[in-house]
């Protein structure tokens, strides 16, 4: 049963599917480097990419009471983004909580803090992103809150924002900026695809002994000319 603090409306299936065709790097470039969480927040294992709608959790340092509540209120489509206040003495979750999050269908949990049970979390395969590991367990006394604006990895996260994570890190797309960001990211993706085709053609020609093209990008010469005497 849901708690009184109602979760935000999920982002549409169309938005989620478009996000899956992008990646954190393209989205970061589309936002000119804004809204990228600290490099310290990393996936606990490989192949833990995710996309989803943010549910925010604010916790007392070292205390995971409200993270428990958020997990058991969870359902597919949501990503829990938890402000652990960069606390480094206690882990905020381990195998049991991660298994519960996977069981209810959550897409991921992103924590500004530490976790534990590294080997078990890796085997579980559920996307957990955190700043590292420590054996110490958390307290469960509160207080806390969720579905309020928080800061995670140095970035403000609002309930309902789009969250995208992969091996390069985690990016936050404010809900009201999604269409603008997607258009820029998709344009960059198209450009990169064409560049890769150009590079592949050049490499083949070089190997065959007859280079007729160039892989120098159009913008490079103009940039370099600024520094010529």
PyMOL commands that set and color helices and strands:
alter all, ss='L'
color gray80, all
select helices_A, chain A and resi 13-20+24-30+65-72+95-104+118-124+175-208+218-225
alter helices_A, ss='H'
color red, helices_A
select strands_A, chain A and resi 42-43+50-59+78-91+108-114+128-130+144-146+150-152+155-157+162-166+169-173
alter strands_A, ss='S'
color yellow, strands_A
deselect
rebuild
show_as cartoon
